[in-house]
Amino acid sequence: MNQRVLEARFRVDLQSGGRSFRLDAELAMSGGVLALYGPSGSGKSTVLRALAGLLRPSSGQISIGQRAVYDSDGRVWQPAHRRSSGYVPQQRSLLPFLDVWGNVVFGLERHKRRRGNPEVVELLEELGIAGLAGARPQSLSGGEAQKVALARALAVSPGLLLLDEPFSSVDHASRARLLATVSATLKTRSLPALLVTHDPEEVRAVADEVVLIEGGRTRAHGPVSELLGPTP
């Protein structure tokens, strides 16, 4: 029986501008790619931020790689850098004062940040951005910037990759190439991933299973073909 890569059940209560939003999330995965799918405003990104350690739930439990990273009853809270996960946000999140190499190695131990580190060189070559190592973020296209963000998340050797609509800020042609790159990289590394998206095309291209989320609640979990139907 496969061990759980992720097991989570938690609640988040948000207040903003006099409005409140309650999220009740329940999800689990043992491997492959799980898509968190639903309309904008349903709470998908909030789920991912809670899993990544960027937002603290109101109550519940989260375990990543068989290790509890949040438990409201046991008063367990592991910050983002102590979770065995990599996080790729929606928008460009690169540090403008560092070049591509500096951004990719930012989360590594100091001795691993050296120029020419063969593991980092191999990673950049795998993603097709080795020639951009000295470039500044401001000079990159949307697709290139997202590949750098992906490389930064992969550089720390995560046990789980969290992808928050990583294709939404790139044009259609770049999105197709980025989808192919991400899919190939996950398969090559046998790396489990959770993908947030509202695009059924992205779900069918990358995911093995899907969780449907609507109105702050996870409604269903199953194979992509069963919940979204066959590819048109």
C-alpha positions as CSV (number, residue, x, y, z in Angstrom):
1,M,0.0,0.0,0.0
2,N,1.4,3.4,-1.0
3,Q,2.2,5.8,1.8
4,R,0.5,9.2,1.8
5,V,2.6,12.0,0.4
6,L,0.0,14.5,1.6
7,E,-2.9,14.2,4.0
8,A,-4.8,17.3,5.1
9,R,-8.0,18.4,6.7
10,F,-8.3,21.9,7.9
11,R,-10.4,25.1,8.2
12,V,-9.4,28.6,7.3
13,D,-11.4,31.7,8.3
14,L,-10.6,34.9,6.4
15,Q,-11.8,38.5,7.0
16,S,-11.2,41.2,4.4
17,G,-13.0,44.5,3.8
18,G,-15.9,43.6,6.1
19,R,-16.4,40.3,4.3
20,S,-15.7,36.8,5.6
21,F,-14.8,33.6,3.8
22,R,-14.6,30.1,5.3
23,L,-12.7,27.3,3.7
24,D,-13.1,23.7,4.7
25,A,-10.5,21.5,2.9
26,E,-10.0,17.8,2.9
27,L,-7.5,16.1,0.5
28,A,-5.0,13.3,0.3
29,M,-2.6,11.9,-2.2
30,S,-0.1,9.1,-2.5
31,G,1.8,10.2,-5.6
32,G,1.4,11.4,-9.2
33,V,-0.2,14.8,-9.9
34,L,-3.4,15.9,-8.1
35,A,-5.2,18.9,-9.6
36,L,-7.2,21.2,-7.3
37,Y,-9.8,22.4,-9.8
38,G,-12.6,25.0,-9.5
39,P,-13.8,28.5,-10.3
40,S,-12.0,31.7,-9.3
41,G,-12.7,32.6,-5.7
42,S,-13.4,29.1,-4.6
43,G,-10.4,28.9,-2.2
44,K,-7.9,26.9,-4.3
45,S,-4.9,29.2,-3.8
46,T,-5.8,29.5,-0.1
47,V,-5.5,25.7,0.2
48,L,-2.1,25.8,-1.4
49,R,-0.8,28.6,0.8
50,A,-1.9,26.7,3.9
51,L,-0.1,23.6,2.7
52,A,3.0,25.6,1.9
53,G,3.1,27.2,5.3
54,L,2.4,30.7,4.1
55,L,-1.0,30.9,5.8
56,R,-2.0,29.4,9.2
57,P,-5.3,27.6,9.3
58,S,-7.9,28.2,12.0
59,S,-7.9,24.5,12.9
60,G,-7.2,21.0,11.6
61,Q,-4.2,18.9,10.6
62,I,-1.7,18.8,7.7
63,S,0.9,16.0,7.1
64,I,3.4,16.1,4.3
65,G,5.6,13.0,3.7
66,Q,4.2,11.3,6.8
67,R,5.3,14.2,9.0
68,A,2.8,16.5,10.7
69,V,3.5,20.1,9.7
70,Y,0.4,21.5,11.3
71,D,-1.9,20.2,14.0
72,S,-4.1,22.6,15.9
73,D,-4.8,20.1,18.7
74,G,-1.1,19.2,19.2
75,R,0.1,22.8,18.7
76,V,2.3,21.8,15.8
77,W,3.3,24.5,13.3
78,Q,6.3,24.0,10.9
79,P,7.1,27.2,8.9
80,A,7.5,27.1,5.1
81,H,11.3,26.5,5.0
82,R,10.9,23.4,7.2
83,R,8.3,21.6,5.1
84,S,9.5,19.2,2.5
85,S,7.7,21.0,-0.3
86,G,8.5,23.4,-3.1
87,Y,6.1,26.2,-4.0
88,V,5.6,28.0,-7.4
89,P,3.2,31.0,-7.1
90,Q,1.0,32.4,-9.8
91,Q,2.9,35.7,-10.4
92,R,6.5,36.4,-11.0
93,S,8.2,36.1,-7.6
94,L,11.8,36.4,-8.6
95,L,14.2,38.7,-6.7
96,P,15.1,41.6,-9.0
97,F,18.5,42.2,-7.5
98,L,19.7,38.7,-8.3
99,D,20.3,37.0,-11.6
100,V,18.7,33.7,-12.6
101,W,21.4,31.7,-10.9
102,G,21.1,33.6,-7.7
103,N,17.3,33.2,-7.7
104,V,17.5,29.4,-8.3
105,V,20.0,28.8,-5.5
106,F,18.4,31.2,-3.1
107,G,17.0,28.5,-0.8
108,L,20.1,26.3,-0.8
109,E,22.8,26.1,1.9
110,R,25.6,28.6,1.3
111,H,28.2,26.1,0.0
112,K,25.7,24.8,-2.6
113,R,25.1,28.3,-4.1
114,R,28.5,28.4,-5.8
115,R,28.6,29.1,-9.5
116,G,29.0,25.9,-11.5
117,N,27.4,23.6,-8.9
118,P,26.8,20.6,-11.2
119,E,23.4,19.7,-9.7
120,V,22.1,23.2,-10.4
121,V,23.6,23.3,-13.9
122,E,21.9,20.0,-14.7
123,L,18.6,21.4,-13.4
124,L,18.9,24.5,-15.6
125,E,19.7,22.4,-18.6
126,E,16.8,20.1,-17.9
127,L,14.4,23.1,-18.0
128,G,16.1,24.7,-21.0
129,I,17.2,27.8,-19.2
130,A,21.0,27.2,-18.8
131,G,21.7,30.0,-21.2
132,L,19.9,32.5,-18.9
133,A,21.9,31.9,-15.7
134,G,23.4,35.4,-15.8
135,A,20.2,37.2,-16.9
136,R,18.2,39.5,-14.7
137,P,14.5,38.7,-14.0
138,Q,13.4,42.0,-15.7
139,S,14.7,40.7,-19.0
140,L,12.8,37.4,-19.0
141,S,9.6,36.5,-20.7
142,G,6.7,35.2,-18.7
143,G,7.4,31.6,-19.6
144,E,11.1,32.0,-18.8
145,A,10.4,33.6,-15.4
146,Q,8.0,30.7,-14.5
147,K,10.7,28.2,-15.5
148,V,13.1,30.0,-13.2
149,A,10.5,29.9,-10.4
150,L,10.1,26.2,-11.1
151,A,13.9,25.6,-10.9
152,R,14.1,27.4,-7.6
153,A,11.4,25.2,-6.2
154,L,13.0,22.0,-7.5
155,A,16.5,23.0,-6.4
156,V,15.7,22.3,-2.7
157,S,14.8,18.6,-3.6
158,P,11.2,18.8,-2.4
159,G,9.1,15.7,-1.6
160,L,6.0,17.5,-2.9
161,L,5.7,20.3,-5.5
162,L,2.9,22.9,-5.0
163,L,1.9,24.7,-8.2
164,D,-0.4,27.7,-7.9
165,E,-1.8,28.4,-11.4
166,P,1.8,28.6,-12.8
167,F,0.5,28.9,-16.4
168,S,-2.0,31.7,-16.0
169,S,0.4,34.6,-16.6
170,V,1.9,33.4,-19.9
171,D,0.6,33.6,-23.4
172,H,-1.0,30.6,-25.1
173,A,2.1,29.4,-27.0
174,S,4.3,29.7,-24.0
175,R,1.7,28.0,-21.9
176,A,1.7,24.9,-24.1
177,R,5.5,24.7,-23.9
178,L,5.5,25.2,-20.2
179,L,2.9,22.6,-19.7
180,A,5.0,20.1,-21.6
181,T,8.1,21.0,-19.6
182,V,6.4,20.7,-16.2
183,S,4.8,17.4,-17.2
184,A,8.1,15.9,-18.4
185,T,10.0,17.2,-15.4
186,L,7.5,15.7,-12.9
187,K,7.6,12.3,-14.7
188,T,11.4,12.3,-15.0
189,R,11.8,12.9,-11.3
190,S,8.8,10.9,-10.1
191,L,7.9,14.0,-8.1
192,P,4.4,14.2,-6.6
193,A,2.7,17.5,-7.3
194,L,-0.5,19.4,-6.4
195,L,-1.6,21.8,-9.2
196,V,-4.1,24.6,-8.7
197,T,-6.0,25.5,-11.8
198,H,-9.4,26.6,-13.2
199,D,-8.6,25.3,-16.7
200,P,-9.8,21.8,-17.6
201,E,-7.2,21.6,-20.4
202,E,-4.4,21.9,-17.8
203,V,-6.0,19.3,-15.6
204,R,-6.2,16.8,-18.5
205,A,-2.6,17.6,-19.7
206,V,-0.9,17.1,-16.4
207,A,-3.0,15.5,-13.6
208,D,-3.8,11.9,-12.7
209,E,-6.6,12.8,-10.3
210,V,-8.6,15.9,-9.5
211,V,-10.2,17.4,-6.4
212,L,-13.2,19.7,-7.2
213,I,-13.5,22.7,-5.0
214,E,-16.5,25.1,-4.9
215,G,-17.5,27.8,-2.5
216,G,-14.7,27.0,0.0
217,R,-15.4,23.3,0.2
218,T,-13.8,20.3,-1.4
219,R,-16.7,18.5,-3.1
220,A,-15.3,15.5,-4.9
221,H,-12.0,13.6,-5.5
222,G,-11.3,11.0,-8.2
223,P,-9.8,10.3,-11.6
224,V,-9.8,13.1,-14.1
225,S,-11.8,11.2,-16.7
226,E,-14.6,10.5,-14.2
227,L,-14.9,14.0,-12.8
228,L,-14.3,16.1,-15.9
229,G,-15.2,13.6,-18.6
230,P,-13.2,12.4,-21.6
231,T,-10.9,14.8,-23.6
232,P,-13.1,16.7,-26.1
